[in-house]
Amino acid sequence: MISFARGVPAPELLPVEELADCAKTAIERDGASALLYGHTLGYQPLREWIGERHDVDPARVVVTNGSLQAFHFVLSAFAGAGRVIVERPTYDRPRKILSEFDEVPLDEDGLDLDELERLLERVERPAFLYTIPTFQNPTGVTLSEERRRRLADLATRRTLPILEDDPYGLVRFEGASPTSLFELEEGNVMYSSSFSKTIAPGLRVGYVVLSEAMAASLEDIVASTYITPALVTQATVLEFLRRGLLEPNLERVRGLLRARRDAMLEALDRELGGRARWSRPEGGYFLWLELPEGTDSTELLGRASEAGVTFVPGSDFGGGRGSARLAFSYASPAEIDEGVSRLAGLVPATAAA
Ligand SMILES: Cc1ncc(COP(=O)(O)O)c(C=O)c1O
């Protein structure tokens, strides 16, 4: 089975030996603190490292067991404050977590801000906007610099809280990094990220940067959830960072993922050129496929699985019937080439939608 469904790194992307050594050092040297209950909001020296990286007081940094946990905590802080606005399509887990939400479509330049403004005219008071502006899951699209400035401006004018979820920003293969929403509008933007895509997801180390008051207000719910997050992996991540291993690891990971992205784009051009359309991300894990008019991607998945290739239908993310998310992070370039060929063989020969 060739999987374009799994949004996870291929095993060779993981820095196994380096992490083993960092974990040993972290326990031997810092075990007296990392093996006890510690600060509710995360391993203090890692909070300091992250604070420095984002130029904020460490008291504003909440380090969690993965950034999805940070989403839950932010949500709890907004309980009773109206509905969350999400992108359409968006990451399927927040869609499942939120019982109701409002949606704003996105295009190849990211969130459609005219639509957002129209929605804001209608809804009385949204809780916050949840956005993944860089290499979005599931589409791979990135919010343009111009739209980032406009969105930051809108957040200021309307006092619209924004949760900027940015686990993929550093996984860029080419092109210049745009300014983060957080850098543009610190007052209303909460910023979450993770070491899942830059080091390893099994570490379960993510974080969110909030106002100091909001971070402090989370202490009770965080303590009631897990007393203290998993500190040994946080100490391990810190050791990895202090040894200067992040940048070389990113270089390696970017190279491996870029080869996979290139293999997928080349195979799509060859196999589906003129018949379907897809995004061309400059980084991240995913691209978004729009199949020919009339194709039902859920039905296609049934046949594709029989042919030994899987993906996630776009409808899981709020996308249209003929859309699909293809992850290029897991399969090897050769498998990607073969998987796209198999998939294309099942797609009707009509023109793109
Ligand atoms: C957009 C987005 N946010 C958050 C997460 C969760 O990351 P973590 O492993 O830090 O919980 C993912 C994981 O795939 C993701 O794609």
The ligand as an ORCA input file, in Angstrom:
! r2SCAN-3c Opt
* xyz 0 1
  C      -2.090     22.259     11.100
  C      -1.723     21.333     12.195
  N      -1.812     21.758     13.451
  C      -1.487     20.956     14.481
  C      -1.050     19.667     14.274
  C      -0.764     18.804     15.459
  O       0.573     18.805     15.730
  P       1.173     18.223     17.065
  O       1.867     16.974     16.691
  O       2.120     19.304     17.533
  O       0.057     18.003     18.037
  C      -0.938     19.169     12.978
  C      -0.512     17.787     12.746
  O      -0.545     17.229     11.708
  C      -1.287     20.033     11.904
  O      -1.236     19.627     10.631
*
